[in-house]
Amino acid sequence: MQKLNTFKLPPNFRGRSGIVVQLWWLVQAVFFSPSPQILYGWRRFLLRLFGAKIGKGVIIRPTVRTTYPWKVSIGDYSWIGDDVVLYSLGEINIGKNVVISQKSYICTGSHDYTKENFEIYSEPIVIEEECWLATDVYVAPNVTIGKGTVVGARSSVFNDLPAGKICIGSPAKVFKDRLSSIT
């Protein structure tokens, strides 16, 4: 069982000082979240100001929540939908032309329930180019979603998914191939 009074955050776990973390949370609450829907450039600017690597033409909705922007990379022309959480305790790498639909939760961290001190850890998440995560998808730490894969609504991704597939369920499993185009 856990003894939470023995919990300690690992050194430099956040990747920036506590002051920078608090400043980001303040900027997110005061300038990012209340910004009008069409001010995508403004939100890209704020994320970049705090160290995020954001490509050109990226659409980020004002209700997106990012824990530590300096651990986030988003490729050109990707869309991050309403109420998406980028829980970036670890690195989140999102490729070009990716859609992460509303209410999805990209989670790079958790706790080790086998340790009495309930040790926290982080692992990266990679979402390769041309993926679409439909509404309310959960992605667990240490997962890679292969290029062009679609993850169905309300699916939970606990393991890597191959490229070019449609995956559904909890846990998400390959359902069928994704067709690149119809000629």
C-alpha positions as CSV (number, residue, x, y, z in Angstrom):
1,M,0.0,0.0,0.0
2,Q,1.1,3.5,-0.6
3,K,2.4,5.9,2.1
4,L,1.9,9.3,0.5
5,N,3.8,11.1,3.2
6,T,7.0,9.5,1.8
7,F,6.3,10.8,-1.8
8,K,9.0,13.0,-3.3
9,L,9.0,14.6,-6.8
10,P,12.2,13.5,-8.6
11,P,14.8,16.3,-9.1
12,N,14.0,18.4,-12.2
13,F,10.9,16.3,-13.0
14,R,9.1,19.3,-14.3
15,G,12.0,20.4,-16.5
16,R,11.7,24.0,-15.4
17,S,11.7,25.9,-12.1
18,G,8.6,26.1,-10.0
19,I,8.3,29.8,-10.8
20,V,8.3,29.0,-14.6
21,V,5.7,26.3,-14.1
22,Q,3.4,28.7,-12.1
23,L,3.9,31.4,-14.7
24,W,2.9,29.1,-17.5
25,W,-0.3,28.0,-15.5
26,L,-1.1,31.7,-15.0
27,V,-0.5,32.6,-18.7
28,Q,-2.6,29.6,-19.7
29,A,-5.5,30.7,-17.4
30,V,-5.4,34.4,-18.2
31,F,-4.2,34.7,-21.8
32,F,-4.5,31.3,-23.5
33,S,-7.9,29.8,-22.4
34,P,-10.0,33.0,-22.7
35,S,-8.6,33.9,-26.2
36,P,-11.2,34.0,-29.0
37,Q,-11.5,30.8,-31.1
38,I,-9.9,32.3,-34.2
39,L,-6.6,33.4,-32.5
40,Y,-4.7,30.2,-33.3
41,G,-1.5,32.2,-33.9
42,W,-1.8,33.8,-30.5
43,R,-2.0,30.4,-28.8
44,R,0.9,29.1,-30.9
45,F,2.9,32.1,-29.9
46,L,2.2,31.5,-26.1
47,L,3.2,27.8,-26.3
48,R,6.4,28.7,-28.2
49,L,7.2,31.4,-25.7
50,F,7.3,28.6,-23.1
51,G,9.4,26.3,-25.2
52,A,6.9,24.2,-27.2
53,K,7.9,23.3,-30.7
54,I,4.9,24.2,-32.8
55,G,4.8,23.8,-36.6
56,K,3.2,26.1,-39.1
57,G,-0.6,26.2,-39.5
58,V,-1.2,24.3,-36.3
59,I,-4.8,24.8,-34.9
60,I,-5.0,24.7,-31.1
61,R,-8.4,25.4,-29.5
62,P,-8.5,27.7,-26.5
63,T,-9.8,24.9,-24.2
64,V,-6.7,22.7,-24.7
65,R,-4.7,22.2,-21.5
66,T,-1.0,21.7,-21.5
67,T,0.9,20.8,-18.4
68,Y,4.5,21.6,-19.4
69,P,4.7,23.2,-23.0
70,W,8.5,22.8,-23.1
71,K,7.9,19.0,-23.4
72,V,5.5,19.3,-26.4
73,S,6.2,19.2,-30.1
74,I,3.5,19.5,-32.7
75,G,4.1,19.2,-36.5
76,D,2.8,21.4,-39.3
77,Y,-0.9,21.6,-39.9
78,S,-2.0,19.5,-37.0
79,W,-5.2,20.2,-35.2
80,I,-5.7,19.9,-31.4
81,G,-9.4,20.0,-30.5
82,D,-11.5,21.3,-27.7
83,D,-10.9,20.1,-24.2
84,V,-7.8,18.0,-25.2
85,V,-5.4,17.5,-22.3
86,L,-1.7,17.2,-23.2
87,Y,-0.5,15.9,-19.8
88,S,3.1,16.4,-20.6
89,L,5.0,15.2,-17.6
90,G,7.1,13.5,-20.3
91,E,7.7,14.3,-23.9
92,I,4.8,14.4,-26.3
93,N,5.7,14.3,-30.0
94,I,2.8,14.9,-32.5
95,G,3.6,14.6,-36.2
96,K,2.4,16.7,-39.1
97,N,-1.2,16.6,-40.3
98,V,-2.4,14.9,-37.1
99,V,-5.9,15.4,-35.7
100,I,-6.5,15.0,-31.9
101,S,-10.2,15.4,-31.5
102,Q,-12.1,16.9,-28.6
103,K,-11.8,15.5,-25.0
104,S,-8.8,13.3,-25.8
105,Y,-6.3,12.8,-23.0
106,I,-2.6,12.3,-23.9
107,C,-1.0,11.1,-20.6
108,T,2.7,10.7,-20.3
109,G,2.9,10.1,-16.6
110,S,1.7,7.9,-13.8
111,H,2.7,6.4,-10.4
112,D,4.2,3.1,-9.5
113,Y,1.6,1.5,-7.3
114,T,4.0,-1.2,-6.2
115,K,6.2,1.3,-4.4
116,E,5.3,2.5,-1.0
117,N,6.3,6.1,-1.8
118,F,3.9,6.0,-4.9
119,E,6.8,7.0,-7.1
120,I,5.9,9.2,-10.1
121,Y,7.3,8.6,-13.5
122,S,7.0,9.8,-17.1
123,E,7.4,8.1,-20.5
124,P,7.1,9.7,-23.9
125,I,4.2,9.5,-26.4
126,V,4.7,9.6,-30.1
127,I,1.8,10.2,-32.5
128,E,3.2,9.9,-36.0
129,E,2.2,11.9,-39.1
130,E,-1.4,11.7,-40.5
131,C,-3.0,10.1,-37.5
132,W,-6.5,10.8,-36.3
133,L,-7.5,10.3,-32.7
134,A,-11.3,10.6,-32.6
135,T,-13.2,12.0,-29.7
136,D,-12.3,11.1,-26.1
137,V,-9.3,8.9,-26.8
138,Y,-6.9,8.1,-24.0
139,V,-3.3,7.5,-24.8
140,A,-1.1,6.0,-22.0
141,P,2.6,6.6,-21.3
142,N,5.3,5.0,-23.5
143,V,3.0,4.6,-26.6
144,T,3.7,5.2,-30.3
145,I,0.8,5.4,-32.7
146,G,2.1,4.6,-36.3
147,K,1.8,6.9,-39.3
148,G,-1.7,7.3,-40.7
149,T,-3.5,5.3,-38.0
150,V,-7.1,6.2,-36.9
151,V,-8.1,5.5,-33.3
152,G,-11.8,5.3,-32.8
153,A,-13.9,7.3,-30.4
154,R,-13.6,6.5,-26.7
155,S,-10.8,4.1,-27.3
156,S,-7.9,3.6,-24.8
157,V,-4.4,3.1,-26.2
158,F,-2.1,1.2,-23.8
159,N,0.3,-0.3,-26.3
160,D,1.9,0.8,-29.6
161,L,-0.4,0.8,-32.6
162,P,0.9,-0.1,-36.1
163,A,0.9,2.3,-39.1
164,G,-2.0,2.6,-41.5
165,K,-4.7,0.9,-39.4
166,I,-8.1,1.7,-37.9
167,C,-8.0,0.7,-34.2
168,I,-10.9,0.7,-31.7
169,G,-11.7,-0.4,-28.2
170,S,-10.3,-0.5,-24.8
171,P,-7.7,-1.5,-25.1
172,A,-7.5,-0.4,-28.7
173,K,-6.9,-3.2,-31.2
174,V,-6.5,-3.2,-34.9
175,F,-10.0,-3.4,-36.6
176,K,-8.9,-3.1,-40.2
177,D,-6.6,-1.3,-42.7
178,R,-7.0,2.3,-43.4
179,L,-7.4,3.1,-47.1
180,S,-5.1,5.8,-48.2
181,S,-7.4,6.9,-51.1
182,I,-10.0,5.7,-53.4
183,T,-9.1,6.1,-57.1
